[in-house]
């Protein structure tokens, strides 16, 4: 990659972030932001009772005992950076969070918790300001992710999401352009997260997003105190695009940023699993609609996905799987859908993962790849079922449910949110959950978004 192609790229990012204004956003962008903030908020509440949340609470007990920011599932406030870290972890620990497929970035997972934490430090942050900051942050995170054209070595939801988070926090904090450039530099110095955690199925995957969300809050704090950081964190000889990506196409950045609102392309997840499993899950649902098959009657179960998806979720089902491994195991997710007609959080509980029948069925499933060089991990997905009587059924899904071209319904979205509210470490009553959903759906009417975390984190009587 030649430097002349990326001249002043950091400045472009800073200028775009600071010039984007709520009043200039299309209605479709505003609506997408409200839908996705609602979705992300609910997932974070449920994640507060998720895998290793209690352990993380113990580990972080000495990292800061007081502060202005609220944490999902807890009544005690925390320092803003710590709250961003904990809430980002909660949002990603169940693989239920929304993402931008083409960028391979869970676009709001680092951004929303960082913005909510900083909003708790300020007085009177409006819903419009929240939407404005989130949209700007998603633009930056998606642009960074879209530029990479080879398989990930670093975990883009963490590293690209962190740059989006620092953009959103910087905008909400009123940084000027030079300060914003310094904030990107400070963020780059703290950027972390490799694909090794994904390969091993480690809980570090979700923690890596938390590390970068916390860094975003602290980067802006340092810049506001006068820090002068590196000036070319993206385009420099040792900047992000030269060190973190093997191949880069800058057209999405140089041409797309001014006019494309990337939040409109973000996908809502209907299942708490890796997105690369969703097409196959939907294909199974179509094949068995109205009549779940007896597993003994199936002589062939074959799933075919793109090579990238196979690399991400083609791992074998095995005894003793941890939840984070199983959520990224295509064979296990397909087996659960064949048995139950869907895939639910309960299938990744200790009891669910100990189900020998589910494991046995998963180990009978063959996962293959299409002969293609498509860079996407998210489609197409094909499932073939062969029966003992000789019948064979096949279907293929292009864009899985949740994509803007194949959207979830309003009923599905509300059911997911309310179920997540019930699953929080401190469960919300139906009345409180509906009140919270109303405020999140009508963010543009809120003068102070502090009420959101106040409702979410106040124990019900």
Long-range contacts (C-beta under 8 A, 24 or more apart in sequence): 1-241, 1-242, 1-248, 1-250, 3-235, 3-236, 3-237, 5-250, 6-234, 6-235, 6-241, 6-250, 7-235, 8-235, 9-232, 9-234, 9-235, 9-250, 9-253, 10-181, 10-184, 10-185, 10-231, 10-232, 10-233, 10-234, 10-235, 11-177, 11-181, 12-253, 12-254, 12-257, 13-140, 13-143, 13-163, 13-167, 13-180, 13-184, 13-234, 13-257, 14-177, 14-180, 14-181, 14-184, 15-177, 16-136, 16-139, 16-140, 16-257, 16-258, 17-136, 17-137, 17-139, 17-140, 17-167, 17-170, 17-171, 17-180, 18-171, 18-175, 18-176, 18-177, 18-180, 20-132, 20-135, 20-136, 20-139, 20-171, 21-132, 22-128, 22-129, 22-131, 22-132, 25-131, 25-132, 25-135, 25-261, 26-261, 28-261, 28-264, 29-135, 29-261, 29-263, 29-264, 30-131, 30-444, 32-261, 32-263, 32-264, 32-266, 33-131, 33-134, 33-135, 33-263, 33-443, 34-131, 34-440, 34-441, 34-442, 34-443, 34-444, 35-268, 35-413, 36-98, 36-107, 36-108, 36-134, 36-263, 36-266, 36-268, 37-108, 37-112, 37-130, 37-131, 37-134, 37-440, 37-443, 38-413, 38-417, 38-437, 38-440, 38-441, 39-97, 39-98, 39-268, 39-413, 39-416, 39-417, 40-91, 40-97, 40-98, 40-108, 40-109, 40-112, 41-112, 41-417, 41-436, 41-440, 41-452, 41-456, 42-416, 42-417, 42-418, 42-420, 42-421, 43-90, 43-91, 43-94, 43-96, 43-97, 43-420, 44-72, 44-87, 44-90, 44-91, 44-112, 44-113, 45-72, 45-73, 45-90, 45-420, 45-421, 45-423, 45-424, 45-428, 45-456, 46-90, 46-94, 46-96, 46-345, 46-419, 46-420, 46-421, 46-423, 46-424, 47-72, 47-89, 47-90, 47-91, 47-92, 47-93, 47-94, 47-96, 48-72, 48-73, 48-74, 48-90, 48-424, 48-425, 48-426, 49-73, 49-423, 49-424, 49-425, 50-90, 50-93, 50-94, 51-93, 51-94, 51-203, 51-322, 51-323, 51-324, 51-348, 52-93, 52-203, 53-89, 53-90, 53-93, 53-425, 56-86, 56-89, 56-207, 57-86, 60-85, 60-86, 68-120, 68-121, 69-116, 69-117, 69-120, 69-121, 69-453, 70-116, 70-120, 70-453, 70-454, 70-456, 70-457, 71-457, 72-424, 72-425, 72-456, 72-457, 73-424, 73-425, 73-426, 73-457, 74-425, 74-426, 74-457, 75-426, 75-457, 75-458, 75-459, 77-120, 80-117, 80-118, 80-120, 80-121, 80-217, 81-117, 81-214, 81-217, 81-218, 81-221, 82-214, 83-113, 83-116, 83-117, 83-120, 84-113, 84-114, 84-116, 84-117, 84-165, 84-210, 84-213, 84-214, 84-216, 84-217, 85-113, 85-210, 85-211, 85-213, 85-214, 86-113, 86-210, 87-112, 87-113, 87-116, 87-117, 87-213, 88-113, 88-114, 88-206, 88-209, 88-210, 88-212, 88-213, 88-214, 89-206, 89-207, 89-209, 89-210, 91-209, 92-157, 92-205, 92-206, 92-209, 92-210, 93-203, 93-206, 93-324, 94-272, 94-327, 94-345, 94-348, 95-269, 95-272, 95-273, 95-274, 95-324, 95-327, 95-328, 96-269, 96-271, 96-272, 96-345, 96-420, 97-269, 98-266, 98-267, 98-268, 98-269, 98-402, 99-157, 99-266, 99-267, 99-269, 99-275, 100-138, 100-141, 100-142, 100-145, 100-262, 100-265, 100-266, 100-267, 101-265, 101-267, 101-275, 101-376, 101-377, 101-378, 101-403, 102-142, 102-145, 102-146, 102-265, 102-376, 103-141, 103-142, 103-143, 103-144, 103-145, 103-146, 103-156, 103-160, 103-262, 104-145, 104-148, 104-152, 104-156, 104-157, 104-377, 105-141, 105-142, 105-144, 105-145, 105-156, 105-157, 105-160, 105-161, 105-164, 106-157, 106-161, 106-209, 107-138, 107-141, 107-142, 107-161, 107-164, 107-262, 107-263, 107-266, 108-134, 108-138, 108-266, 109-157, 109-161, 109-209, 109-213, 110-141, 110-157, 110-158, 110-161, 110-162, 110-164, 110-165, 110-209, 110-210, 110-212, 110-213, 110-216, 111-137, 111-138, 111-141, 111-161, 111-164, 111-165, 111-168, 111-213, 113-213, 114-165, 114-166, 114-168, 114-169, 114-213, 114-214, 114-216, 114-217, 115-165, 115-168, 115-169, 115-172, 116-449, 116-452, 116-453, 117-217, 118-169, 118-172, 118-173, 118-217, 118-220, 119-172, 119-449, 119-450, 120-450, 120-453, 122-172, 122-173, 123-448, 124-447, 124-448, 125-172, 125-448, 125-449, 125-450, 126-446, 126-447, 126-448, 126-449, 127-442, 127-443, 127-444, 127-445, 127-446, 127-447, 127-449, 128-443, 128-444, 129-172, 129-449, 130-172, 130-443, 130-446, 130-449, 131-443, 131-444, 132-171, 133-168, 133-169, 133-171, 133-172, 134-168, 134-263, 135-261, 135-263, 136-167, 136-168, 136-171, 137-164, 137-165, 137-167, 137-168, 137-169, 137-171, 138-164, 138-262, 138-263, 138-266, 139-164, 139-167, 139-257, 139-260, 139-261, 139-262, 139-263, 140-164, 140-167, 141-165, 141-167, 141-262, 142-262, 142-265, 143-252, 143-253, 143-256, 143-257, 143-262, 144-234, 144-240, 144-253, 146-252, 146-253, 146-256, 147-241, 147-245, 147-248, 147-249, 147-250, 147-252, 147-253, 148-244, 148-245, 148-247, 148-248, 149-245, 149-247, 149-248, 149-249, 149-375, 150-245, 150-246, 150-247, 151-308, 151-311, 152-195, 153-194, 153-195, 153-244, 153-246, 154-193, 154-194, 154-195, 154-244, 155-193, 155-194, 155-195, 155-197, 155-198, 155-205, 155-208, 155-209, 157-208, 157-209, 158-192, 158-193, 158-208, 158-209, 158-211, 158-212, 159-191, 159-192, 159-193, 159-212, 159-240, 159-244, 161-209, 161-212, 161-213, 162-187, 162-190, 162-191, 162-212, 162-213, 162-215, 162-216, 163-187, 163-188, 163-191, 163-240, 165-212, 165-213, 165-216, 165-217, 166-215, 166-216, 166-219, 166-220, 168-216, 169-216, 169-217, 169-219, 169-220, 170-220, 170-223, 173-220, 173-224, 175-220, 175-223, 175-224, 179-223, 179-224, 181-229, 181-231, 182-223, 182-227, 182-228, 182-229, 182-231, 183-219, 183-220, 183-223, 183-229, 184-229, 184-233, 184-234, 185-229, 185-230, 185-231, 185-233, 186-215, 186-218, 186-219, 186-222, 186-223, 186-227, 186-229, 187-212, 187-215, 187-216, 187-219, 187-233, 188-229, 188-230, 188-233, 188-234, 188-239, 188-240, 189-229, 189-230, 189-233, 190-215, 190-218, 190-219, 191-215, 191-240, 191-244, 198-312, 198-328, 201-315, 201-321, 201-322, 201-324, 201-325, 201-328, 202-324, 203-322, 203-324, 205-324, 206-324, 264-404, 265-404, 266-404, 267-402, 267-403, 267-404, 268-402, 268-407, 268-408, 268-413, 269-402, 270-401, 270-402, 270-408, 270-412, 270-416, 271-333, 271-342, 271-343, 272-327, 272-343, 272-344, 272-345, 272-348, 273-327, 273-328, 273-333, 273-343, 274-312, 274-313, 274-327, 274-328, 275-377, 275-378, 275-400, 276-305, 276-308, 276-309, 276-312, 276-313, 276-330, 276-377, 276-378, 277-313, 277-328, 277-329, 277-330, 277-333, 277-334, 277-343, 278-378, 278-381, 278-400, 278-401, 278-402, 279-305, 279-378, 279-379, 279-380, 279-381, 279-397, 279-398, 279-400, 280-305, 280-330, 280-333, 280-334, 280-381, 280-382, 280-383, 280-397, 281-333, 281-334, 281-337, 281-342, 281-343, 281-400, 282-381, 282-397, 282-400, 282-401, 283-381, 283-382, 283-383, 283-395, 283-396, 283-397, 284-334, 284-337, 284-338, 284-383, 285-337, 285-341, 285-342, 286-395, 286-397, 287-383, 287-385, 287-393, 287-394, 287-395, 288-337, 288-338, 288-341, 288-385, 292-338, 292-339, 292-340, 292-341, 293-338, 293-385, 293-387, 295-338, 295-339, 295-357, 295-361, 297-387, 297-388, 297-389, 298-338, 298-364, 298-385, 298-386, 298-387, 298-388, 299-386, 299-387, 299-388, 300-366, 300-384, 300-385, 300-386, 300-392, 301-334, 301-338, 301-361, 301-364, 301-365, 301-366, 301-383, 301-384, 301-385, 301-386, 302-365, 302-366, 302-367, 302-368, 302-383, 302-384, 302-386, 303-330, 303-331, 303-334, 303-365, 303-366, 303-367, 303-368, 303-381, 303-382, 303-383, 303-384, 304-367, 304-368, 304-369, 304-370, 304-381, 304-382, 304-383, 304-384, 305-330, 305-367, 305-368, 305-369, 305-370, 305-377, 305-380, 305-381, 305-382, 306-369, 306-370, 306-372, 306-374, 306-376, 306-377, 306-378, 306-379, 306-380, 307-369, 307-370, 307-372, 307-373, 307-374, 308-374, 308-375, 308-376, 308-377, 309-369, 309-377, 309-378, 309-381, 310-367, 310-368, 310-369, 311-377, 312-377, 314-367, 314-369, 316-363, 317-359, 317-362, 317-363, 317-365, 318-359, 319-359, 321-353, 322-353, 323-348, 323-349, 323-353, 326-353, 329-362, 330-365, 330-367, 331-362, 331-363, 331-365, 331-367, 332-358, 332-359, 332-362, 334-362, 334-365, 334-383, 335-359, 335-361, 335-362, 335-365, 345-423, 424-456, 426-457, 426-459, 426-460, 427-460, 428-455, 428-456, 428-460, 429-460, 432-460
